[in-house]
Amino acid sequence: MSSPSSFPPGVRPETLAAGAMGFEEPVSGALVPPIAPATTYLRDPDGGYGRGRIYGRPDNPTLEPPARLLSALEGGADTLLFASGMAAATAVFQALEPGSHVVIPRVFYWGLRAWILEAGRRGLLRVESVETTDLAAVRAALRPGETRLVWLETPANPLWSVSDIAAVADLAHQAGAACCVDSTTATPVLTRPLALGADLVMHSATKYLNGHADVLAGSVTTATDDALWASIRAVHRQGGALLGPFEAWLLGRGLRTLFARVRWQCESALELAGRLAAHPRVEAVLYPGLPEDPGHALAARQMSGGFGGMLSIRVKGGQDAAMATAAAVRVWRRATSLGGVESLIEHRASIEGPTSPVPGDLLRLSTGLEAVEDLYADLAAALEASRSGTRP
Ligand SMILES: *Cc1c(COP(=O)(O)O)cnc(C)c1O
């Protein structure tokens, strides 16, 4: 249901986000959308539902302002909000016919990778993992008329490799498949996958969209209201994996500062990447913003306004030195997740377990909003402390 807005058509994404699309509550004039906890709605005297809402699973109005804003920011036709990023991503795969052939990246968000591979083992999907940065590999993996979905994540966890959305979406379409991009780390501030030809864009809104590490949420936005979208919508409303009203309200609040947060985080990440690349204890910095990064040229074309707040470093001395570095930080927080206001450092291989494709010397860094000088000094001191290669 649309609400009145004072904004003229054509205002920019920053304006839409900061002003909650110009929301004004028609009765009170409130400028902040309300929370509606009701799970059920009155019938009309004739037994109908003339006001359009029946029950809270399909019909909670609190979800509408953030969903509409995401549709606008992504340039999509419609957005669904889910209880988590995983609920959003798995809804897309559950919407496919059983046994569908899907193409996924070799290294990407590990929780989803594990879920898809398990669905493959159980015969629910036929899964092919490829290096999606390599277009020839994607072309070879596609089975025309048989492949239903190509999944991309870019820049992809935790190596921050960059895939060519426009080229992969084109290849997928030639084979009769849809292309969905997990754009969690790029955010609509930096990349607009639908404008590049993707059919769907998914976010773990737990990360940058909410931005404060206090809400689990996910979203899927579609370019067109087609048959696949009808199927995803059915998973959402019948499967019930939707966002609760309080979480939706917090997400709406977080989205107001999205542009300011992401731009600050990009600036700090770029500075940290450059300085860490020159640090004697660092073997390599993985960040598409660095000119020497293999994904840099593509990222410079595909992303606008920055290269993201996420980077990884490979520490000299292997896994023990990496663990010792993570143990020695005092400003960075040693915790999983990403995209919040506080900077996080994380040793991925040890949380992902023995099947992880991530190197043991890698530390993933989520740049927050602290002073970049403090962030660098803290990390440099921790790297120095790791020199012995032993855990304190
Ligand atoms: C966190 C994350 C997910 C999963 O989202 P949840 O909200 O934790 O369920 C999916 N993709 C990426 C890139 C993520 O970082």
The ligand as a Gaussian input file, in Angstrom:
#p B3LYP/6-31G(d) Opt

LIG

0 1
 C       25.647000     -13.069000       6.004000
 C       25.518000     -13.380000       4.590000
 C       24.482000     -14.193000       4.105000
 C       23.481000     -14.861000       5.023000
 O       22.702000     -13.908000       5.674000
 P       22.061000     -14.102000       7.144000
 O       21.339000     -12.825000       7.347000
 O       23.180000     -14.355000       8.105000
 O       21.147000     -15.298000       7.070000
 C       24.410000     -14.401000       2.737000
 N       25.302000     -13.844000       1.887000
 C       26.303000     -13.062000       2.320000
 C       27.244000     -12.466000       1.330000
 C       26.453000     -12.800000       3.676000
 O       27.468000     -12.028000       4.097000

